[in-house]
């Protein structure tokens, strides 16, 4: 892995006369003006790797990995589409620093390298861009607006029957892999088809007694499969194999078997015993087990993670916090303001927040930080005179706060932040920050081109 291309730049296509091409050129200049971005990516890509004798293809540079990640999120496309467009588009090849005689990159290479960048690296890149925008007098951070949204995980609706079926089919697949690929002496019956029929039957059952009868059988099938897995793990332990593939298989079997046990437990409690299971104890996916249950406005239920965003007057996303669980907005106010001090070295002069952040305690803490005007969208018993210097300032900040709604909508529609398509909590956080970095690069570029 290299930081940048060779000293001699490859022969590239000339720039295309098109507004989108001009934006890419502007983004390229921004990245060139901040070489620390490439350094941050290079450290991530080389972490845990030993230096080898140079042989074979050069592969992607750290600079190209960052640019590929930006293109993917900016155009909201898959890795396969990204591979095609990089190879096909003159503007993207120029942006990616790929010469006329050079080939593009396969989707597997793009996926592996882009996902190697951690959320911490993307966050650090965003901080560098925020400082750059301050130096360019685009975003000073004196006036900010804070709001929360939900980004969903890539899961289907978490019905208990579907979760039980998922558990059976995944465990059966892993057992078949252990038997066929590693020749382990494992005896089991594949109950996947039976579990699928029971899950469909539950979905279409009209009477509660029929549904419970099907649930009992589906739980029985799941427990049988879990028993097969427990015996398979004992067999693997007896072999005492040092093959890393078998060790990884044992970890997967144990991991999914534990999740299946939790799914069986919550199904019995909820369906058979009519017990309310707390959201913190529920499993909503055996593939994305990190997913939280987010109830918004006591009406809509989302499955993903709550994200708190801080935006500036330039529509730049200055900061982001991906929360654990579903904390109330009012508990996040002080944290978001402290993070502003970490970024800028000072608190903002004016802050506009959504109504969920409103509380007397939050107002007092903000005033102690020498923030002149603190506008909550909903007063909830607070006086305007206590929050802002005048009613005119309050109304102006309240209108200003509404602008972050447009920013969130833009992120979701154009940068894929409606639903995270990457697997795992680490990748979820990286996906969110990559989207924010891409949006901020485009915002700064458009400001400079205006």
Secondary structure as UniProt FT lines:
FT   HELIX           19..33
FT   HELIX           36..46
FT   TURN            47..48
FT   HELIX           62..75
FT   HELIX           79..88
FT   HELIX           90..95
FT   TURN            96..97
FT   TURN            100..101
FT   HELIX           107..114
FT   TURN            115..116
FT   HELIX           119..135
FT   TURN            136..137
FT   STRAND          143..152
FT   HELIX           160..180
FT   HELIX           192..204
FT   HELIX           208..239
FT   HELIX           244..267
FT   HELIX           268..272
FT   HELIX           279..281
FT   TURN            289..290
FT   STRAND          292..296
FT   TURN            297..299
FT   STRAND          300..312
FT   TURN            313..314
FT   STRAND          317..322
FT   HELIX           329..331
FT   HELIX           333..344
FT   STRAND          350..353
FT   HELIX           355..357
FT   HELIX           360..368
FT   TURN            369..370
FT   STRAND          373..376
FT   TURN            380..381
FT   HELIX           384..387
FT   HELIX           391..401
FT   HELIX           403..414
FT   TURN            417..418
FT   HELIX           425..449
//
